[in-house]
Amino acid sequence: MAKKASPIAKMEEADVHDQTLQRGKGGELHQTAGDGQPVLTTAQGAPVADDQNTLRVGARGPALIEDFHFREKIFHFDHERIPERVVHARGYGAHGYFETYDSLAAYTRADVFQRAGERTPAFVRFSTVAGSKGSFDLARDVRGFAVKIYTKEGNWDLVGNNIPVFFIQDAIRFPDIIHAVKPEPDRGFPQAQSAHDNFWDFISLTPESMHMIMWIMSDRAIPRSFRFMEGFGVHTFRFVNAKDESTFVKFHWKPKLGLQSVAWNEAVKINGADPDFHRRDLWQAIQSGNFPEWELCVQLFDQDFADSFDFDVLDPTKLIPEEVLPVQPVGRLVLDRMPENFFFETEQVAFMTQNVPPGIDFSNDPLLQGRNFSYLDTQLKRLGSPNFTHLPINAPKCPFAHFQQDGHMAMRNPTGRANYQPNSWGEGPRESPLEGYRHFPAEEAGPKVRLRAESFADHYSQARQFYISQTPPEQRHIAMALTFELSKVETPVIRERMVSHLLNIDETLAGKVAAALGIDPVPKPADAAVKTRQDLEPSPALSILERGPKRFEGRKLGVLVTEGADRALFDALEAGIMAEKAVIEIIAPKVGGVKLSDGSPLAAQQMIDGGPSVLYDAVVVLASEAGMADLLKEAAARDFVADAFAHCKFIGYTAPAFPLLEKAGAADMLDEGTVEIDGVDAVADFLKALGALRVWAREPSVKLP
Ligand code: HDE
């Protein structure tokens, strides 16, 4: 077969005389080079003969300003960047659809919820919050979960997070919390991290953030994959039906593959090994046809429930436990297509909380009210023109008509004579009192004040409820995360202030963190606006492990193989993993792969340095006696096992691989997660065990409390 030439080489080779004008599918004329590929042109459409050399005087002379092609090319390059999002700068998106289960007409007239089984196109962007565009994926951070549903009555943007509460109760504080978490302004670091003085200074002076702090210090803030996290609308919204009756609603997204997070030490190492871990994961899943899926669930309630609930439903630092008010599935979201171009779609998509279709309305949540101002405003800065709705990713997919016109980069303007209404020319769109958006006529009265409602004052009860709802390993992780973060805080009084807040949440937790930080004596509990903390019932739904998926589907097994490894065992592993709808990746001393026991070749996806075990949910070392001799000399192979063991992963190994477990310090701590694979039956047992995902019982023996 002829060697495939690069497009540039092809251009160079192309004989200019081969260029011909041809008719495209639509009948339009376009130029092609002789080999059928389009001719390179300037942005003005002029064909380019030489894209490698600027126009100059003689071969060694100065460049000429009349070189319009060079100037246009460099001009455009110089202006390629747009301002990154001030928050949620690093994100990754995908296309898909939302499918309604049953009509919700009794609650909402939103068209998207009227017909069972109807599919509506959607675009989702996941993100971290604090880091800039080029930061790493596994920062300890909230994840954005922004969904745009292109309904027949306009775009509905549900701009949520993977945590159901927020740091602050009033939007006016948003610039402060964000300034505090971003790199400290004098030194310009740390990037994408909350473990620094400014963040904890602000937090320790902001008791309303304590509930969110419990979440952000939990494993929720280091998800294994976007595919394994929940999403939340956070605020209370309203559904409004055709009779103009309102029902309060909170939105939840539940991942079909269940929840899963990584260990902190693992997150730190993933960031080095693959800073794009989450985006690669989503890309690979969708490209291989494993389309991630979430159920949209709602909590519906009326004013009576709101009045009787322990907390104010307008307070975004509070949630309504699922055990108190069940979540009902109303539809599903499937992501089945990657954008064709990252910038064009994922970077230019503009989410706005105020994008709601008729039948969905706002509550008075003071955070939501502020967001409704911010999102429109920020798009102008970021996208540079009020015409950002002309971009295909932001344009509605339903008919639309209005008299907005002109502005930078207008792609379409109203046609005809009338660009106003009412007009006498019988032209243009008209209002529609019946079909149009009607705001719910909530009655409002009161003095104009800057005042926080007293019903927002209890900052500790739900923080405690979250903590006591966690399983012991998850509680341990919260203590470890607080200790780690506060150990990076250089100012002792900030650390102590945090411990005094923790005392209002859980004395044992506060004691553990104080001891681990070496704070002695333990400070007094922080003064609280509400003196008595309510002792709420635990809510198991708040734990990741309590309701784990108990299956390996959608996860990844890393198999470290050596020369001469057993073919039958490998085949059994591969078949079992495929049957589980999981993924297998081969790591070998050389990326060229190995020859297995029967002499057949096995290609590898990673060489040992490029495939550390932190990239996998479980690992196997499939070694032969001969192959092991070399591998034992490789530090990366030792780390492969040592890390998998420390991160409480399942480790399968063949007998010749045992010396590697010895080197990794795991040999005298074998447990149910370390499984010798001595035959095809053992493969089956190992694969079955993988459903537990991790052996958290191992953790106390590998990590100080
Ligand atoms: Fe945002 N937020 N936010 N936020 N937010 C933005 O809008 C803002 C808040 C969320 O993938 C910005 O287009 C204020 C809560 C997501 O493009 C900006 C307040 C929740 C995304 C903005 C909040 C979110 C953003 C920056 C406090 C969860 C990424 C770029 C009142 C419910 C969307 C942009 C994407 C982005 C403002 C708080 C979620 C500046 C003022 C609470 C997922 O408009």
Residues whose N, C-alpha, C, O or C-beta is under 5 A from the ligand:
A	BS01	HDE	R85 V86 V87 H88 G91 R125 S127 G144 F145 A146 V159 G160 N161 F166 A171 F174 F232 G233 V234 V349 F351 L367 G370 R371 S374 Y375 T378
